[in-house]
Amino acid sequence: MRHLQTGLTVFDKDRATPGYTLFSPMGTKRSLLLNLHGEIVHQWRLPGYTGIYSHLLPNGNLLAGVQTPDGPGLRGAAGLIVEMDWEGNVVWQHVNHAHHHDQRRCANGNTLYPYSKLMPDELAKRVPGGIAGSEHPEGMYGDVLCEVDTDGRTVWEWDAAACDQMYDYPLNPVVARVEFSHANSIMPLDDGDVLVNFRYNHLMAIIDRHTKQFSWTHCDPSYGQQHNVHRLDNGHLLFFANGANVLYGGPTAGSRVIELDPATKEIVWEYRGDPTVTFFSWFISGAQRLTSGNTLICEGAWGRLFEVTTDGHIVWEYINPYISKDHPNFKGHNYVFRAYRYAADSAEIAGRV
């Protein structure tokens, strides 16, 4: 069984895309850079448990989320955003203890991230769906997207509780009414708008920066509470469809990686397991389209990173051997939230390895 193995398990050197893979084992305090032979060639020691994931900036620095102990205690918690140079020195940081899931550097040098904010009771009562009576003891938290400048000053915010369009999309009936609505990925777009994914109501949307209204939405519960929704160079969207709505298994149980045409909302490419149940992560996870046309997939629940060709053939696979030893939520697991492959001649690597 693949998931009982660890380390490098597949390497087709003729078809795998050259480069280095960055991942951050959840419940540890490191971000690791891996070559195609499964060897760690560089690492960053974080100033705390990884706050879900890290990625490299074009200047070669690491932008990481780090957990702090003072947030509301929701899933995907971070609290500290740090930029670290190649030697591991912190060159910039921003603290918001309610920060969660994601952090992105904008083209203008600002940083965009989501955080949780307690909603007024009268607005929380407007939120449809979810398990009745399952609110957080303090009430319901709503997502806020926040852009800060290099001095940490807020220059733009979007508040889910203040957006009437959000209330048109009910929470999944099997999730607790603790969040409205679990923004697990964000992407600043070239025109200043923001692509965001709200897991708990199956909604992916583009927020117009100026009107703070949705200019595009797509809601499809069949994806099973998707992750890592992002735009490709061809304008399509790529994301990990978790399949979390399949509660009892069966012949259709499994996850998918989907490339979607946002204009038609049609699937133009997808990857499934064969049989489908052999590829299944009901939470976390992501995917990246590589320059070769192959796709790097993170099957997060199993710590499995693998690369597939357009016809679904596995040409590289690595299973995270780093088990969390002491994290209160992740101890005993090798979860990986997301992973990225960088070419040796990319701006991010640029001969540093």
PyMOL commands that set and color helices and strands:
alter all, ss='L'
color gray80, all
select helices_A, chain A and resi 2-4+121-124+160-162+164-168+199-201+221-223+276-278+300-302
alter helices_A, ss='H'
color red, helices_A
select strands_A, chain A and resi 7-11+20-25+30-34+40-45+50-56+62-67+79-84+90-95+104-105+111-118+129-131+141-148+154-159+171-176+179-180+183-188+194-198+203-207+214-219+227-231+237-241+256-261+266-272+286-289+295-299+304-308+314-319+336-342
alter strands_A, ss='S'
color yellow, strands_A
deselect
rebuild
show_as cartoon
